[in-house]
Amino acid sequence: MFRIAVTWSLAGLILALSAGFVSAEGIGSRVFVVERASGTLAVYDYMERKLLPDRIGDLGNLRHATMVFSPDLRYGYLSSRQGKVSRIDLETLKNAGAIFTSENSIDNAISHDGRYIATAEYHPGGVSILDAASLKLVKRINAVVERDGNKFVSRVTGMVDAPGNRFVCVLIEGAEIWIIDSTDGKFTVEHRIPTSTDMPYDAMITPDGRYYVVGHMKSDHVTVLDLNHPEQGVKEISLRDPKKTYEEGVPVKLPHMASWAVSGKWIFVPLVGEERVAVLDRETWKFVQSIPVLGHPVYTVGSPNQQELWVSFSGEDVDRFVQVIDTETLKVKKTLEVGTRIYHMDFTPRGAHVLVSANGDNKLVLVNATTYEIEDEQTVNSPSGIFGVWRAFRIGL
């Protein structure tokens, strides 16, 4: 029996090597790191504590690039800013095809059944739907809006996946939220819901898939839509602290909405231009309090156990620090010096470590989330976005 098993194992290995494949072992601990300046992806194995030798290239302009993964972890789909969607084979770590969906795109999402990829397009404005298996365009939805008898095309952003095999996005000039049904392959826009304020620029969905939250240019309000009851329309929520006196003017815009964190009964909002994180009640969406922090917060990420919130900052004096907030006391409990110009952070699936891209130092940092010690550093060229394959199992990432 042992000899037969060994024979079949060797035969399978020889067949795999002859076909040009590498082992799929370790896929679950692989992290794809955007190297913005070179338009490449570096691949890091956080269990092995090593960068894999080859870079994945020919990916286009990776400023604000987004990457999603198929539910079976067969492929990753990377959208570039120049409208290019590249499919990455997660076994061979090779580029497995690409398609241009537009001249300028901003976000992508994968349907919950893994069959379709949706991209939000700036130019020409609209939504492109791709077949994930063939990478062919199956539907183009032009974002045509009519106002005062005039028709125009709007830019689209904030593309997320939602329960029920749906996609949700927002139209910037159109000031509408679209809910698109992908269950029958017709991709009907089943809801077109006006936002509370003009010029939405980005959006996020809460991890439970319940609420879609939209930020607006030059506004300190956000629009909140309950996806369980879209027919009820939207709520408008103020992020201002009622105990604070404000000078004239409002923020140009908040950070990217994906930088918000939902943890326990709270929603944490980093506010560029102010040295505080706003805390909202998850059920009522009412302002609760502010948490004073070291500088202007840019990115907040909650731990899987929902006990901590890690915050990064902008500004030369503070962009090398990360502050850790206790989600029970709502106070800063730790300040860490990790690296300069921190662009992105993410917890490993069970929360044991935090991955940090320090763009100013050209390095990827692995921090122990219990001891707060740096356990590994790797040289990566101008790192920005960090995309772990576990995103395949999270809503809205």
C-alpha positions in Angstrom: 0.0 0.0 0.0 2.8 2.4 0.9 4.7 1.7 -2.4 1.5 2.3 -4.4 0.9 5.6 -2.6 4.4 6.8 -3.2 4.2 5.8 -6.9 1.0 7.8 -7.3 2.4 10.8 -5.4 5.5 10.9 -7.6 3.4 10.5 -10.8 1.3 13.4 -9.7 4.3 15.5 -9.0 5.9 14.7 -12.3 2.6 15.5 -14.1 2.3 18.8 -12.3 5.9 19.8 -13.1 5.6 18.9 -16.7 2.5 21.0 -17.0 4.4 24.0 -15.6 2.5 24.2 -12.3 4.0 24.8 -8.8 2.5 23.4 -5.7 -0.7 25.0 -4.4 0.6 24.5 -0.8 0.7 27.7 1.1 -1.9 29.6 -0.9 -3.9 30.3 2.3 -0.9 32.3 3.8 0.0 34.3 0.7 -0.3 38.0 0.6 -0.2 40.1 -2.5 1.5 43.5 -2.0 1.1 46.3 -4.6 4.4 47.8 -5.7 3.0 51.0 -7.0 6.0 52.5 -8.7 6.8 49.4 -10.8 3.3 48.3 -11.5 4.0 44.8 -10.0 2.8 42.5 -7.3 5.1 41.1 -4.7 4.0 37.9 -3.0 4.7 37.3 0.7 4.1 34.1 2.7 3.4 35.2 6.3 3.7 31.7 7.7 7.0 31.1 6.0 8.2 34.7 6.7 9.5 35.1 3.2 8.9 36.9 -0.1 8.4 34.5 -3.0 11.1 35.0 -5.6 9.2 36.2 -8.6 7.2 39.4 -9.1 3.9 39.5 -11.1 4.2 42.3 -13.7 2.5 43.9 -16.7 -0.4 45.0 -14.5 -0.7 48.7 -15.4 -1.1 51.7 -13.2 -1.6 50.4 -9.7 -2.5 53.6 -8.0 -5.6 52.7 -5.9 -5.5 49.2 -7.3 -8.0 46.7 -5.8 -7.8 42.9 -5.8 -10.5 40.3 -5.1 -10.3 36.5 -5.0 -12.5 33.7 -6.2 -14.2 31.6 -3.5 -12.2 28.5 -4.5 -8.9 30.4 -4.3 -8.1 29.6 -7.9 -7.7 33.2 -9.1 -7.2 36.7 -8.0 -8.5 39.6 -10.0 -6.6 42.9 -9.9 -8.1 46.1 -11.2 -5.8 48.9 -12.2 -6.5 52.6 -12.5 -6.2 52.5 -16.3 -9.2 50.2 -16.7 -7.2 46.9 -16.9 -8.4 43.8 -15.0 -5.7 41.2 -14.7 -6.4 37.6 -13.6 -3.7 36.1 -11.4 -3.3 32.3 -11.1 -2.9 31.7 -7.4 -1.2 28.3 -8.0 1.4 29.3 -10.6 1.6 33.0 -9.5 1.4 34.0 -13.2 -0.7 36.5 -15.1 -3.5 34.4 -16.5 -5.0 36.9 -18.8 -6.2 40.5 -18.9 -8.9 42.7 -20.3 -9.4 46.5 -20.6 -12.9 47.4 -19.4 -12.5 51.2 -19.7 -10.0 54.0 -19.8 -10.2 54.7 -16.1 -11.6 52.4 -13.4 -11.5 52.7 -9.6 -13.0 49.6 -7.8 -13.9 46.0 -8.4 -15.9 43.3 -6.6 -16.7 39.6 -7.1 -20.2 38.1 -6.8 -20.8 35.7 -3.9 -21.1 32.7 -6.3 -17.7 33.6 -7.8 -19.1 33.8 -11.3 -18.8 37.5 -12.1 -16.5 40.5 -11.6 -17.9 44.0 -11.5 -15.8 47.1 -12.1 -16.7 50.7 -11.4 -15.7 53.0 -14.3 -14.7 56.6 -14.3 -14.4 57.0 -18.0 -16.6 56.3 -19.7 -18.8 56.2 -16.7 -20.6 53.0 -15.9 -20.3 49.4 -14.7 -18.6 46.5 -16.5 -19.5 42.9 -15.7 -17.0 40.2 -16.5 -17.4 36.4 -16.6 -14.8 35.3 -14.0 -14.1 32.0 -15.9 -13.5 33.4 -19.4 -12.6 37.0 -18.4 -15.0 38.2 -21.2 -17.2 41.2 -20.9 -20.8 40.0 -20.5 -22.6 43.3 -19.7 -21.9 47.0 -19.9 -24.2 49.3 -17.9 -23.8 52.9 -18.8 -24.3 55.3 -15.9 -26.8 57.6 -17.7 -28.6 60.1 -15.5 -31.2 62.6 -16.4 -31.4 66.0 -14.5 -33.8 68.8 -15.5 -34.4 67.3 -18.9 -30.7 66.8 -19.7 -28.9 63.4 -19.9 -25.3 62.9 -18.9 -23.0 60.1 -18.0 -21.7 59.8 -14.4 -18.5 58.4 -13.0 -19.1 55.3 -10.8 -17.2 54.3 -7.6 -17.7 52.4 -4.4 -18.2 49.0 -6.0 -18.9 46.2 -3.4 -20.4 42.8 -3.3 -23.5 42.3 -1.2 -25.6 39.4 0.0 -28.0 37.9 -2.5 -25.4 37.9 -5.3 -25.7 41.6 -5.7 -23.4 44.4 -6.5 -23.7 47.9 -5.0 -22.1 51.1 -6.3 -22.6 54.9 -6.3 -22.7 57.4 -9.1 -20.6 60.5 -8.4 -22.2 63.2 -10.6 -25.5 61.2 -10.6 -25.7 61.1 -6.7 -27.4 57.7 -6.8 -26.8 54.4 -5.2 -27.3 51.4 -7.6 -28.1 47.9 -6.5 -27.5 45.4 -9.3 -28.8 41.9 -9.3 -26.5 39.2 -10.8 -28.5 36.1 -9.9 -30.1 35.6 -13.3 -27.3 36.9 -15.5 -29.3 39.9 -16.7 -27.7 42.4 -14.3 -30.7 44.5 -13.7 -30.3 47.7 -11.8 -33.1 46.9 -9.4 -32.8 50.0 -7.2 -31.7 53.5 -8.0 -31.7 55.4 -4.7 -30.7 59.1 -4.4 -28.0 60.0 -1.9 -28.7 62.6 0.8 -25.9 64.9 -0.5 -24.3 65.7 -3.9 -21.0 64.4 -5.1 -20.5 61.0 -3.5 -16.9 60.0 -4.0 -16.5 56.6 -2.3 -18.4 54.0 -0.3 -18.1 51.0 1.9 -20.3 48.1 3.1 -20.3 46.9 6.7 -18.8 43.4 7.3 -22.3 41.9 7.9 -23.5 43.1 4.5 -26.2 45.2 6.1 -25.3 48.8 5.5 -23.9 50.7 2.6 -22.2 54.0 3.6 -21.3 56.8 1.2 -18.9 59.7 1.7 -19.3 63.0 -0.1 -16.9 65.6 -1.3 -16.8 68.8 0.8 -19.2 67.5 3.3 -19.0 66.3 6.9 -22.1 64.1 6.4 -22.4 60.6 5.1 -25.3 58.7 3.5 -26.3 55.4 5.0 -28.5 52.8 3.2 -30.0 49.8 4.9 -29.6 47.1 2.2 -32.2 44.9 4.0 -34.8 47.7 3.4 -33.6 49.8 0.4 -37.2 50.9 -0.2 -36.9 53.0 2.9 -34.3 55.3 1.4 -31.2 56.7 3.1 -30.2 58.4 6.3 -27.9 61.4 6.5 -25.4 61.2 9.4 -23.2 64.0 10.7 -19.6 63.2 11.8 -19.2 66.4 13.7 -18.7 66.3 17.4 -21.6 68.3 19.0 -19.3 69.3 21.9 -16.8 70.9 19.7 -16.8 74.4 18.1 -15.9 74.3 14.4 -14.4 77.0 12.2 -15.9 77.7 8.9 -15.4 75.1 6.2 -15.7 71.4 5.9 -13.2 68.6 5.0 -12.4 68.3 1.3 -13.1 64.6 1.7 -12.7 61.8 4.2 -10.1 59.1 3.6 -11.2 56.2 1.5 -14.3 54.6 3.0 -12.6 51.2 3.2 -10.5 52.8 5.9 -13.5 52.8 8.3 -13.5 50.0 10.9 -16.6 48.2 12.3 -15.8 46.6 15.7 -18.3 45.4 18.3 -21.1 47.9 18.6 -19.1 50.8 17.2 -18.1 52.2 13.9 -14.8 54.1 13.8 -14.2 56.9 11.3 -10.7 58.4 10.7 -11.1 62.1 10.1 -8.3 63.7 8.0 -7.9 67.3 9.0 -8.7 66.6 12.6 -6.7 64.7 15.3 -9.5 62.4 16.3 -11.4 59.2 15.4 -15.1 59.6 15.4 -17.1 56.8 17.1 -20.6 56.0 15.8 -23.2 53.6 17.3 -23.5 50.6 15.0 -27.3 50.3 15.5 -28.5 53.9 15.5 -25.6 55.5 13.5 -25.6 58.4 15.9 -22.3 60.1 17.0 -21.1 58.8 20.3 -17.7 60.4 21.0 -14.3 61.4 19.7 -11.1 59.6 20.5 -8.1 62.0 20.5 -5.1 60.6 18.5 -1.6 61.5 17.6 -2.2 63.2 14.3 -4.5 63.1 11.3 -5.8 59.5 11.1 -5.9 57.9 7.6 -6.5 54.2 8.1 -8.3 52.3 10.8 -8.4 48.5 10.9 -10.2 46.4 13.6 -8.8 43.1 14.9 -10.8 39.9 14.2 -11.6 39.6 18.0 -13.0 43.1 17.9 -10.9 44.2 20.9 -8.5 46.5 19.2 -8.4 49.2 16.5 -5.1 50.0 14.8 -4.8 53.6 13.4 -2.2 55.0 10.9 -1.6 58.7 10.2 -0.6 61.3 7.5 2.1 63.9 8.0 5.9 63.8 8.2 6.0 64.0 12.0 3.5 61.2 12.7 3.3 58.9 9.6 5.8 56.4 11.1 3.5 55.6 14.0 0.5 53.3 14.6 -1.7 53.8 17.6 -3.8 50.9 19.1 -7.2 51.8 20.5 -9.0 49.6 23.1 -12.5 49.2 21.7 -14.0 48.7 25.3 -12.4 51.8 26.9 -12.3 53.8 23.6 -8.8 55.0 24.6 -5.4 54.7 23.0 -3.5 51.9 24.7 -0.3 51.7 22.7 1.8 53.7 20.3 4.1 51.8 17.9 6.8 53.0 15.6 6.6 50.7 12.6 7.9 52.6 9.5 7.5 55.8 7.5 4.6 56.7 5.3 2.3 53.8 6.2 -0.2 53.2 3.4 -2.1 50.1 4.4 -2.6 47.6 7.2 -4.4 44.3 7.6 -4.8 41.6 10.3 -4.0 38.0 9.4 -7.2 35.9 9.5 -7.2 35.0 13.2 -5.7 38.2 14.4 -2.3 37.0 15.5 -0.4 39.5 13.3 -0.8 42.8 11.5 0.8 43.4 8.0 1.9 46.9 7.4 3.1 48.5 4.2 5.7 51.3 5.0 6.0 53.0 1.6 8.6 55.5 2.8 10.9 52.7 3.8 10.2 50.3 1.0 9.3 47.6 3.3 6.5 45.2 4.4 6.4 44.7 8.2 4.8 41.9 10.1 3.9 42.9 13.7 2.9 40.5 16.5 -0.6 41.7 17.6 -0.1 40.4 21.2 3.4 41.6 22.0 3.5 44.5 19.5 7.0 43.4 18.4 8.1 43.4 14.8 8.7 39.8 13.8 9.7 40.2 10.1 10.5 42.9 7.6 10.9 42.4 3.8 12.1 44.8 1.2 9.2 45.7 -1.2 9.3 48.5 -3.9 7.0 51.4 -3.0 4.4 49.1 -1.3 0.8 50.3 -0.9 -2.2 47.9 -1.0 -2.0 44.6 1.0 -4.4 41.9 -0.3 -4.5 38.6 1.6 -6.3 35.7 0.0 -8.6 35.5 3.0 -10.4 38.4 1.5 -12.2 35.8 -0.6 -14.3 35.0 2.5 -15.2 38.5 3.6 -18.0 40.7 2.4 -17.2 43.9 0.6 -13.5 43.7 0.4 
